[in-house]
Amino acid sequence: MKRTWTTTAITLALAATAGFANAETTIRLSTYVNESDVRYQGFQHFAELVAEKTGGSVKVDIFPSSTLHGWSEGVDALQGGVSDISWINADTRLPCYVATSLYPANVNLDQQPALDAAYADLIRDEAANVGLVPLINSNYSYDQEWWFDEENTDLSKLDGKLVRSIGPLVSMMIETWGGQPVFVAPKEVFQSAERGVVDGINMGVATYSSWKLWSVMPHMINANLFYGNIIYMMNKDKFDSLTADEQAALTAAASETETWLQPLYETWVDEQVAAAVKEGGTELTLSTEKTAELLGVIGEKWKPEVDKSCGAEKADAFRALMAQHAN
């Protein structure tokens, strides 16, 4: 009887150990994009690659449309365990990231995955200081633009217009050009535009299109004024709790997804603009000279902010990266 009980206990213990070894880790990925946005397909692809590369030991659950937390709450959501991977916006705990994740520059995006990866490495130490790990870079630079309720608005002469802003740099731009910045979260922009709360909107074309905003503010200025990269970061404790192989799998899946998504994303954005113009919207593309004129003023004003927020060495490294990928 004693031998039988001992054998059974050992068998159960081994089974429990085997079960623990094969236990599935679930990672909650929070995004503000909705399911009609092509970037949602990117997150699905990322989740599939993670499952494949980890043999199913890690599962990624996607929560779209800011269902887990609001626009400005990425760091808090990750630190508090609300999510495991989230977009990170302009948060004062990441000063260099705030000053550079949206930056006045006309960049060539042919090598965007490599550019974004180099940028993520520049702010990796700062992210670690608040318990975060840069993981996947959003395709964001390609389409950060402007819309107004009046056609052919002069971006440099806003004459008191109320314009939706997403952060300090955009607010400074709007004020420099004579407008008034208004913060509006992505999910609230449609109502704000429809009710006349704002006269203009700064936003990405993908987000703008997926939220059906062309119908309420149809006149676009394609200005090419930004390098932008909203990085999706992961809770560092959660990342560190994974095995080395699982960490490598997540990192590889993120990189492969960025490359896979870029052409789909750019095609989709171009299709959204073309469809909107066909329905009566307009697209005004600024000349290279006008873009350079606007950037010259804004760049000089923003330079001290980057120096102060990043320190001289990192600020110079960032500017060198922008120069390397200049248009």
N, C-alpha and C positions, 0 to 999 in steps of 0.2 A: 504493500500500500504506500509506504514511504517513498519507494523508488518511483512508483507511478506518479505520485504527486509532484516529486522533484522534476521528473521528465516533463510533465505538463507545464509546470511553472517556467522551466527553461524555454520550452517551445513558445509559450505566450510572450515571454520577454523578448525572444528573438523576433517574433512577429511584430511586436510593438516597435522594436528598434528599426526593423526593415520599413515599417510604415512611416516612421519619422524621417528616415533617410529619403523616402520618396514623396514626402509631403509637398503639397503644392503651395507656393508662395504667391499670394495675390497682390498685385500692385494697382492702386487706383490712380488713373491718369485723368486729371481735370483739365478741360479746355473750354475757352469761351466760344469756339467755332461751333456752328450747328451742323446737323447731319447732311444738309444740302451743300455744304462747303467742301470743295475738293480736298482740303487739308484733313477733313475727317477720314477720307480714304487713306491718307498718309498714316494716321494713327492706327487705323485698322491693319494696314500693312505692317507697321511696327509691331503690333501685338501678335500678328501671325508669325513674324520672324523670331520674336522672342520665344514663343511657344516651340517653334521648330528648333531653334538653336540650343534651348535648354532641355529638350526632350520632354517638355510639358511640366518641368519642375517650377517654372515661373509663368504666371498668367497675368496679363494686363487687361484690366477692366477700364473702359473709356466712359467718361461722364461729360457729354457735350453741353453747350449752351449755358455755361456757368452754373450748372446745377449743384455743384459742391460748394462753391464760394464765389464772391463777387470779384469784380475787375481788379481791385486794389489789394486783395487779401492773399496773394499767392504765398508770400513768406510765412504769414501767420498760419495759413492752412497746412503748410508743410511742417512747420515746427510743432503745430498742435495735433498732428495726426489726422486731420480731416482728409487729406489726400497724400499720395506718395510722390506723384509727379505733377507739377503745375507750371503754368506760364508765370513768369516773374515780370511784373511791370516796374515802373519807377518807384523804388522803395528806398527810403533814406538810409536804411541799413547797408545798402550796396551803392555807395556814392559814385564810384567809378562807372559802374554799370548804368546808373541813372544818367550820367553825363555822356555816355558813349553808345548805349544800345539804340538810341535814335540820334543820328549825328548828321550835321549839314555837309553832305558830300554827294557828288555825282559819280557813282562807282560803276565799274563794269562788272556785271553779274554772271559772266560766262563761267567763271570758276567759283560760283557762290558757295557750294559746300566747303571748299577749301578755305575760302575767306571766313566763313562763319565759324569753322573749326578753330582757325587761328585766333579769332576774336574770343571764343569761349575759353581758350587757354589763357588769354590775357587776364580774364577776370576770375579764373578758377580759384586762386588763393583767397580773394575777397569773398567769394561764395562759401568757401569752406569755413571761414570765420563765423558765419551765421548758420552753419550746419547744413549747407546745400552742396549739391554736385551738379554742374552743368551737364545735361544729358543729350537733349535733342534740340537742334536749332530750327526755328520756324522759317519757312519761306515767306519773308516779310518785306524785304527791301523792294522787291519787284513792283509793288503796287501802292505804296503809301502816298496818297494824293489828296486832292481838294475838290469839293463840290459846293455850288452856290445856287440860290434860288433865282438869280439873274444871270443871263448869258453874257459871256465875254467880260467877266469881272477882272479888273486889274488887281492881281494879287498884291502888288506893292503899294496899292492905294485902297485900303479897305474902308476908310471913311466911317469908322464907328460900327462896322458890321459885327454882330455877335457870331463868333466862329467856334465850333467845337474843337477842344484841345484834348490831347491824351497825355501831356506831360510838360515839364518845364521848358524844354527846347521849343516845342510848338507854341506854347504860350508866349515865349519871348519873340518868336517870329511874328505872331499875330499882332502883338503890341507894337513891334518895330514898324509894321506896315499900317498902323493906324486903326487896327481892330480891337475887339475886346474878347479875350478867351473865355470859354465856358466849358467846364468839365461835364461830360455826359458819358455814362457807361454805355458800352455797345448795345445792350439790350434795350436801352431807353432812347436811343438816337432816333428811331423811326417816329415815336410820339413827339419828340422835341422838334423835329423837322416839320412834321405834319401840323403842329400847333403854332409854329412860328416862334418857338423858343430860341432857335438859332437861325441865322441867315446863311451860314456856311458850315461845312463839315470837313475836318481832316480825319482821314480814315484809310485803311487798306481797301483796295478795290474788291478783294475776295470777300472780306467781311461785309463791306458795303453792299455787294451784290447778293450775298447769301441772306442778308436781312431785308432784301427787297427795297432798298432805299432810293433806287433810281426813280421810282414812281413818285417820290415826294420832293426830291431835289435832283433834277436831271442834268445839270450843267457842270461838267467836269473840267478841271485844269490839270493837265498832265505836265508836272513841273520838273520831275527828276531831281528833287532836292535832298534826298535822304539816303544814308545807309541806315537800315533798321534791322534789328535782330532781337525779337522777343525770344529769349531762351527758356525752354522748359527744363526746369531743374528738379532734382530728386532729393528727398530727405536723406542726408548723409548717413545717419544711423541705419536706415532701411537698406541703403546701397551697401554699406559695410557688412550688414548681416548676411548678405548673399555670399555664396562661394566664389572663389576667384574665377571659375569657369562661367558662372552665371553673370558676374560683373562684366566679363569680357563679351558675353553673348549680348547683354543689353547694350553695351557701347557699340558693338558691331552692327546690331540691328538698327540703332539710331542713325549711324553713319550711312548705312545702305539705304535706309528709308529716305534720307535727305536727297541722295542722288536719284533714287527712283521717282521721287515726287516732283523734282524741279521741272522737268519738261511738261508733265501733266498739269502742274499748277500754272505755269506760264501760258500754256494753251488755253486753259479754262478761263483765266483772267481776261485774255484777249477776246475770247468768245463772249464773255459777259459784257464787255465794253461795246463790242460790235452789235450785240443784240439790243443793248440799251439805245445806241445811236439809231438803229433801225426803227425803234419805237418812238423816236422823237427827241431823245437826249442829245447832248452835244459833247464833243471832246476837243478842247483847245490845248494843243501841245506847244509849250514854250520853246522858243529858239534856244540854241546852245548859248548864245550871247546873253539872253535874258536870264537863263538859269545861272550862268556864271556871275552875272551882276548881283542877283539875289543872294547867291551863296557867299560872295565876297563880303558883303555887309554882315551877314549872319555869322559866318565863320570867324571873323575877327571878334565879334561880341561873345561867341561861345568858347573861344580858346582859353580864356582865364578860368572858366568854369571847369573845363577838362583838366587843366593844370592843377587846380586846387583839389579836385575830387580824386584824381588818380595819382598825383605826385609826378614830378618832372620825368622820371625815367619811363614810367608806364604810359604817360601821356605821349611822349615822343615815340614809343613803340607803337602805340595805336595810330598816330598820324602817319608813321612810316607804312603801316599796313594799309591804310586808306590810299596813300600815294601809290603803293604797289598795284592796287586794283582800280586806279583812277580811270575814268572814261575818257 
